[in-house]
Amino acid sequence: MSAKKILIIGPSWIGDMVMSQSLYMTLKQQEPDALIDVLAPAWCKPILERMPEVNQAIEMPLGHGEFNFFGRRGLGKQLKNEHYTHAYILPNSAKSALIPWFAGIPTRIGWTGEMRYGLLNDIRPNKKSFQYMVERYIALGYPKVNMIDSNSLGGLDKQPYPSLHIDKIAQDAALEKHQLDRSQKAIGLSPGAAFGTAKMWSQEHYATVAETMCEKGYQVWIFGSQNDLPVCENIVSRIPSEFHSNIHILAGKTSLIEAVDLLAACESVVSNDSGLMHVASAVGCYVVGVYGPTSPDYAPPLTHTGDILYTDIECSPCKKRECPLGHSKCMKELYPTQVLECLERQSLKVLAKGQPNQASEA
């Protein structure tokens, strides 16, 4: 019997795409010869190219959220020539299931989502029986009859965690391009969040962490998109100028794949609940994940060495883009001392081992 040829309709968010690697790992564990192609937005393609399980990243030509029935039909008919045997549809929308249906892929697997009966023929109705987002991805890789709830998988810590490949040559080139010196240990900060300002830890708190780590002899590398640049600059403006030579704002200056390689060169990373938090986890960094309006009980950093900080107040998690009460207590009352204690413990562990973090050697 020939190996499966699989088309994945991938998610659109960077963090979700990183977590989806756990499904690809699961599929390859079951059938090592399976061929996995992933259809995803252009901005996710560099991430997919660092996943050894993925044969090909196919760029989605339609805009995010665009229905475009005829465009989806045309793409489906084009993909029909690839003779895929299985499709896994990770988004919940009906439109995301159209392409595999038009492509005539015999087995089309996904959660019920937006009433996708007919478009999917292996439809899973019990998504909410699985607590974590990554479990929901992984569960699709097993027969429906075996996937009753989270207990069916045996626990989150027993699942394959995302692990992005680090290209040493590309990493060295990124370090040189951005004039970063690896002879001095680096802490990464990721203070942005595309979801909304509610997920962003206090800029004053980030500044306190950065200043303290500079006092300890660390470099501080601040990551993010061009949209995060004002936030990053505001953080630096709060730090005494004597430390500015040790601080490097990389937000808006790196490509996504450069950020992947540079995060891997950090000893530790402090991040809001964001795509870069999941990237940092997937390159082997020690990650301090800061949560407020979202819950670590759904999409935690997938790492065995990180820490999660969360202020469990009455109104959290509200899952809102902006604080509906206007006080942002869930973030403000999570203090820098808590983050610094985590970083100190990790620094002592690294010192005890007498070696750099695993990711920097990848």
Secondary structure, 3 states (H helix, E strand, C coil): CCCCEEEEECCCCHHHHHHHHHHHHHHHHHCCCCEEEEEECHHHHHHHCCCCCCCEEEECCCCCCCCCHHHHHHHHHHHHHHCCCEEEECCCCCHHHHHHHHCCCCEEEEECCCCCECCECEEECCHHHCCCHHHHHHHCCCCHHHCCCHHHHCCHHHCCCCCCCCCHHHHHHHHHHCCCCCCCCEEEEECCCCCCHHHCCCHHHHHHHHHHHHHCCCEEEECCCHHHHHHHHHHHHCCCHHHHHHEEECCCCCCHHHHHHHHCCCCEEEEECCHHHHHHHHCCCEEEEEECCCCCCCCCCCCCCCEEEECCCCCCCCCCCCCCCCCCHHHHCCCHHHHHHHHHHHHHHHHHHCCCCHHHHC
